Amino acid sequence: MCGIVGVVSHSPVNQLLYDALLLLQHRGQDAAGIATNHSSMFSMFKANGLVRDVFRTRNMRSLQGNTGIGHCRYPTAGSSSEEEAQPFYVNAPFGITLAHNGNLTNQAVLKDELFRNDRRHINTDSDSEVLLNVLAHEIQEAADGYSLNADAVFKAVAAVHRRVRGAYAVVSQIAGHGMLAFRDPFGIRPLCLGINETEQGNEYLVASESVALEGLGFRFVRDIAPGEAVFIDENNQLHERQCAENPSLNPCAFEFVYLARPDSVIDGASVYATRLRMGEYLADKVSKEIPVDEIDVVMPIPDSSRPAAIQLALKLGVEYREGFIKNRYIGRTFIMPGQGMRKKSVRQKLNAISSEFKDKNVLLVDDSIVRGTTSREIVQMAREAGARKVFFASAAPPVLYPNVYGIDMPTRDELIAHGRTTEEVCREITADRVVYQDVDALKRAISDVNPELKNFEASCFDGVYVTGDVTPEYLDRQESARHNPSGKDVEDKVRTQLNLNPPVAAE
C-alpha cells in the first residue's frame, strides 16, 4: 500500500504534488518523493520520513516544471532504505520516472529476464525498480527510433501486462513525451482520474484515491479501469486505451476495511458507506453471539472503525460512546514495523477515558485484527480503566492468509487468526468474547453500495489469490525471505526453486 499521484498542469506543480501527498499520507508514512519534468529534464527529491518532514523550501524550489509525479511509501517489498524511496528513474529510452503502488508476484523471474535478455541492471531490492525497467524496455521496443506516440506507449503497456504478475497502479513520466498512468488487469490497487478545466486548457490529476482530487479542486472523472492506460501527451491531449486481453475488476477488500480514507470513493463505492454497511452486518453477527442486554456501551477504536461502530450501536439499540482519545501525531500502528514498536505505540497513540469504562460491559469495535498486538493492548487498557467485561468485534473477517499484493501481511505465523479458532484468538487478546465479520457479509457490504462490484481481492480472508500464480511454495519462499531478508542462501534457494541459474558475472 502506497500513495501515488501524477499531475499535468499549466503552472508549476511542486505545491500541487506536495499537497496531494499530504492528502494521501495515510497510505504510506515511511518515505516520500517527488519528480517533476521541465524542458524534458527531470528534477527529483526523495527521502525517508513523512511528507511534511521530507520536503524543505530549498527542495521545493528545485522541483521545477508543470508536470510531475509523487509517491508516499509504505514498504512491502525490498527494505526501508532511502535508496528504495520512490519515484525511480532510468535514463533510457528518453528518460523515465515511475511511482508504483502494489506488489509484483513474479519479481524474481522478471529480474532474471532483465539481466539476461534485456541487459538491464537492477540496483535495489524494490519491485518498483523492476517494474520501471520492464516498462522502459517495452517502450524501447515499441518506439520508432526517437519518436514515441500514444499507440507505441499503449503497445508497451500491453507488453508489460503480459510479462508482469501481481498488483500495480502506476504513474510515470516519459521525458519529452508526456505522462502515463495504468492499472493492473485485475484492478486490485485503486487509481482514478480528475480534471481541472481552465482558460489555458485542461489540467489532469491521477491519484490513488478520489480525496486527493477533490482536495485540490479537480473534478473526479472516473476510475481508471483494470488493464487500462491513460496517456497525456506534451500537447495536453488525453489518450485512453484498454491494454489487457482479459481484464476483470477485483478491488482489494482491505482498502474498504482500513486502508482508504472514509471520504474517498473507490471503483464507484463510497468507503464511508461501505463501512456503515459493515457495521450493520456485524450487528447481526454480534446479536447472535452475545446477549445484547449484556452490552452497556459500544466504543470504536479510532478512527477507521468509527462508522461501523456507530451503525452497529444504532442497530443493536445500545448506547454509543467514545472511550479512547487518539493522539493524531502518532503513526498508524498497522504500518509500523516490528511487534515491539506497535505495542509501544498503542499506549502513546490511545488514551482511555476511565469514566466511560468504569463498571461497564464494553463492546469494542475495530476495523480488523491482524497480528493481535494492538488488540491485546487495547483490551488491557479497557480493563485498567475499569471495564467489567470487554467484548471485541472486528468489522473484518479473520485475517488468515498472507497478502502478497501490497499489504504488509507476508507471513502466516504473524497472523493471530491463522491456525487458531475464534475462542483461541479471544484468549490471546484477553477479551471476554470476540466476534468477527463473515467474509460474505464483508463483500455484500461493498456490493450493497455499488452493485456492479461483484468480485474482490480478499485473499487475506479467503485464501483466493486472483492472479492465479500464488502457490503454497511461493508463500513459503516469501516467508523464508522475510525471516532472513539479507541472507544470500535465501536468494539462492529462491532462484533454484524458480529454475533460474545463477547470473553470469560481467567480465
LINPETA-V803066 format. One record per residue. RES is the residue in three letters. SS is DSSP state (~ for helix, > for strand, _ for the rest). Layout:
# LINPETA-V803066
RES/SS
RES/SS
This chain:
# LINPETA-V803066
MET/_
CYS/_
GLY/>
ILE/>
VAL/>
GLY/>
VAL/>
VAL/>
SER/_
HIS/_
SER/_
PRO/_
VAL/_
ASN/~
GLN/~
LEU/~
LEU/~
TYR/~
ASP/~
ALA/~
LEU/~
LEU/~
LEU/~
LEU/_
GLN/~
HIS/~
ARG/~
GLY/_
GLN/_
ASP/_
ALA/>
ALA/>
GLY/>
ILE/>
ALA/>
THR/>
ASN/>
HIS/>
SER/_
SER/_
MET/>
PHE/>
SER/>
MET/>
PHE/>
LYS/>
ALA/>
ASN/>
GLY/_
LEU/_
VAL/~
ARG/~
ASP/~
VAL/~
PHE/_
ARG/_
THR/~
ARG/~
ASN/~
MET/~
ARG/~
SER/~
LEU/_
GLN/_
GLY/_
ASN/_
THR/>
GLY/>
ILE/>
GLY/>
HIS/>
CYS/>
ARG/>
TYR/_
PRO/_
THR/_
ALA/_
GLY/_
SER/_
SER/_
SER/_
GLU/~
GLU/~
GLU/~
ALA/_
GLN/_
PRO/_
PHE/>
TYR/>
VAL/>
ASN/_
ALA/_
PRO/_
PHE/_
GLY/_
ILE/>
THR/>
LEU/>
ALA/>
HIS/>
ASN/>
GLY/>
ASN/>
LEU/>
THR/_
ASN/_
GLN/~
ALA/~
VAL/~
LEU/~
LYS/~
ASP/~
GLU/~
LEU/~
PHE/~
ARG/~
ASN/_
ASP/_
ARG/_
ARG/_
HIS/_
ILE/_
ASN/_
THR/_
ASP/_
SER/_
ASP/~
SER/~
GLU/~
VAL/~
LEU/~
LEU/~
ASN/~
VAL/~
LEU/~
ALA/~
HIS/~
GLU/~
ILE/~
GLN/~
GLU/~
ALA/~
ALA/_
ASP/>
GLY/_
TYR/_
SER/>
LEU/_
ASN/_
ALA/~
ASP/~
ALA/~
VAL/~
PHE/~
LYS/~
ALA/~
VAL/~
ALA/~
ALA/~
VAL/~
HIS/~
ARG/~
ARG/~
VAL/_
ARG/_
GLY/>
ALA/>
TYR/>
ALA/>
VAL/>
VAL/>
SER/>
GLN/>
ILE/>
ALA/_
GLY/_
HIS/_
GLY/>
MET/>
LEU/>
ALA/>
PHE/>
ARG/>
ASP/_
PRO/_
PHE/_
GLY/_
ILE/_
ARG/_
PRO/_
LEU/_
CYS/>
LEU/>
GLY/>
ILE/>
ASN/>
GLU/>
THR/>
GLU/_
GLN/_
GLY/>
ASN/>
GLU/>
TYR/>
LEU/>
VAL/>
ALA/>
SER/_
GLU/_
SER/~
VAL/~
ALA/~
LEU/~
GLU/~
GLY/_
LEU/_
GLY/_
PHE/_
ARG/>
PHE/>
VAL/>
ARG/>
ASP/>
ILE/_
ALA/_
PRO/_
GLY/_
GLU/>
ALA/>
VAL/>
PHE/>
ILE/>
ASP/>
GLU/_
ASN/_
ASN/_
GLN/_
LEU/>
HIS/>
GLU/>
ARG/>
GLN/>
CYS/_
ALA/_
GLU/_
ASN/_
PRO/_
SER/_
LEU/_
ASN/_
PRO/>
CYS/>
ALA/~
PHE/~
GLU/~
PHE/~
VAL/~
TYR/~
LEU/~
ALA/_
ARG/_
PRO/_
ASP/_
SER/_
VAL/>
ILE/>
ASP/_
GLY/_
ALA/>
SER/>
VAL/~
TYR/~
ALA/~
THR/~
ARG/~
LEU/~
ARG/~
MET/~
GLY/~
GLU/~
TYR/~
LEU/~
ALA/~
ASP/~
LYS/~
VAL/~
SER/~
LYS/~
GLU/~
ILE/_
PRO/_
VAL/~
ASP/~
GLU/~
ILE/_
ASP/_
VAL/>
VAL/>
MET/>
PRO/>
ILE/_
PRO/_
ASP/_
SER/_
SER/_
ARG/~
PRO/~
ALA/~
ALA/~
ILE/~
GLN/~
LEU/~
ALA/~
LEU/~
LYS/~
LEU/~
GLY/_
VAL/_
GLU/_
TYR/>
ARG/>
GLU/_
GLY/_
PHE/>
ILE/>
LYS/>
ASN/_
ARG/_
TYR/_
ILE/_
GLY/_
ARG/_
THR/_
PHE/_
ILE/_
MET/_
PRO/_
GLY/_
GLN/~
GLY/~
MET/~
ARG/~
LYS/~
LYS/~
SER/~
VAL/~
ARG/~
GLN/~
LYS/~
LEU/>
ASN/>
ALA/>
ILE/_
SER/~
SER/~
GLU/~
PHE/~
LYS/_
ASP/_
LYS/_
ASN/>
VAL/>
LEU/>
LEU/>
VAL/>
ASP/>
ASP/_
SER/_
ILE/_
VAL/_
ARG/_
GLY/_
THR/~
THR/~
SER/~
ARG/~
GLU/~
ILE/~
VAL/~
GLN/~
MET/~
ALA/~
ARG/~
GLU/~
ALA/_
GLY/_
ALA/_
ARG/_
LYS/>
VAL/>
PHE/>
PHE/>
ALA/>
SER/>
ALA/_
ALA/_
PRO/_
PRO/_
VAL/_
LEU/_
TYR/_
PRO/_
ASN/>
VAL/_
TYR/_
GLY/_
ILE/_
ASP/_
MET/>
PRO/_
THR/_
ARG/~
ASP/~
GLU/~
LEU/_
ILE/_
ALA/_
HIS/_
GLY/_
ARG/_
THR/_
THR/~
GLU/~
GLU/~
VAL/~
CYS/~
ARG/~
GLU/~
ILE/_
THR/_
ALA/_
ASP/_
ARG/>
VAL/>
VAL/>
TYR/>
GLN/_
ASP/_
VAL/~
ASP/~
ALA/~
LEU/~
LYS/~
ARG/~
ALA/~
ILE/~
SER/~
ASP/~
VAL/~
ASN/_
PRO/_
GLU/_
LEU/_
LYS/_
ASN/_
PHE/>
GLU/>
ALA/_
SER/~
CYS/~
PHE/~
ASP/~
GLY/_
VAL/_
TYR/_
VAL/_
THR/_
GLY/_
ASP/_
VAL/_
THR/_
PRO/~
GLU/~
TYR/~
LEU/~
ASP/~
ARG/~
GLN/~
GLU/~
SER/~
ALA/~
ARG/~
HIS/~
ASN/_
PRO/_
SER/_
GLY/_
LYS/~
ASP/~
VAL/~
GLU/~
ASP/~
LYS/~
VAL/~
ARG/~
THR/~
GLN/~
LEU/_
ASN/_
LEU/_
ASN/_
PRO/_
PRO/_
VAL/_
ALA/_
ALA/_
GLU/_
